[in-house]
Amino acid sequence: MKLLFTILLSTLFLSANIQQEDTTKQAIVKIYTVAKIPNYQAPWSSSMRSSTGSGAIIEGGYILTNAHVVANQVFLEVQRYGERKRYIAKVHAVSHQADLALLKVEEKAFFEGVKPLTFGALPEVEQKIVVYGFPMGGSTLSATIGVVSRVEHHVYAHSGETFLAVQVDAAVNPGNSGGPALSDGKIVGVVMQVISKSQNIGYLVPVDMVQHFITDMKDGKYDGFGELGIGTQKLENPAMRRYYGLDDNISGKLIDKIVYSSSLKGIVKEGDILTAIDGHNIENDGTVAFRKHEFTDYNYYVDTHQMGDTITLDIIRDRKPMKVKATLQNRADDVYLVKTTRYDSMPTYFIYGGYVFSPLTRNLLRATNRNRLKLSNLALKWQTEYKNEVVVLLKVLASDISRGDNNFGMWAIDKVNGETFKNFKEFYQKMEAVTNHYIVLEDNDGVKVVIEKKEAQEKQSEILKKYNIQFDKSIDLRD
């Protein structure tokens, strides 16, 4: 009788597991994307690309997936596990910063019989997870099992920004992107990227980032993740610690730069020692403990806040400890000279007599190796009061008026007829307003390109026609 009871309990437990697994599968979605891919080297043109990804149905009638699965999309379809019908979907909200997106499907039939997945907690190292999705190698649902290897800050390939990420050893392949990673039946992360040529090193957007994004979007407006707008330096060197009067009981980072537009300007000063954020001690290597014996970048405690929140900073100024408060008002795009990677829009450009101009973006840096070392260095710099965007001579379309200049490309411009400019918009306005016979472009080394205004205007139509270019400027400038 005891044996029969044990067998009965085992059967019931197995049946419950199978039922829970089937309920989970019902919420997994395959996403079909048709995207318009901009060509940053030839910004007037684009190409079409079809791809697939994965997603999960969550509460509120949303499908949770990656931003890169639906980036630049012009048409979306979704298909539930175990069904062949595809439904038209729309992007409801997107965070290219955090590589997350929410999709909506208008037809109610799509959600019939589905129990939405719910969220768990940030997983622990060695915690078992199951990754669901529709990766390459087949057309049906795939499930791979693994464990959490690490939880720490990592560069998100989609945006180039650094946030908390979960490293897992579960097999992750193209097509898995956007699929959920579950532990005990709850979402603990969203698959986002892998390290190529590695042995099963994949990364998840952790549940904390997902919930931050969903909370942010409740008012229908994306505010994003905050950026302090300060440069900091580690305080591990003994001589530097003695110079600032720091004993072994004090740790933190030296503030060595404050961006002119930073919300911390006037609150902290260069030379201050940042020792804690919201009471969480900052180590000399710039890390904070977010769990016992686990450390990550100190911006972890910035990223837990929504834009507009107030944070408390512990600082030491002139060897005296003090507390200050600041409001998060800036994103990375507000403080860096070169904007973060752009999606869902065509590149900005302007053609003048066959000379093609564009703002320097990370998309452009990714698209070419030309002059990359010098331009990549600009991407690390902060905005100033007088300069918040870099303008480049992208290329020169060969013609009889540009002879000798065809070797110019990805060339950063500093002045127009001796005058500096703040951004691409101001550069464009200066070019349009030139009354001189010649336009002289100059870089910060004094190298010049000279364009004869009248000749350039007369030849413009002929050059555009020769290169099959419909418009001499991007739609944002035409508007």
Helices and strands as residue ranges (DSSP letters): H 2-26, E 28-38, E 46-58, E 62-65, H 67-70, E 73-80, E 87-95, E 100-104, G 108-111, E 128-133, E 142-155, E 162-168, E 180-183, E 186-194, E 202-206, H 207-216, G 217-219, E 230-234, H 238-243, E 253-258, E 273-277, E 280-281, E 287-291, E 294-297, H 300-303, E 310-317, E 320-327, G 332-334, E 350-352, E 355-359, H 362-367, H 372-378, E 391-396, E 411-413, E 415-416, H 424-433, E 438-442, E 448-452, H 453-466, H 475-478
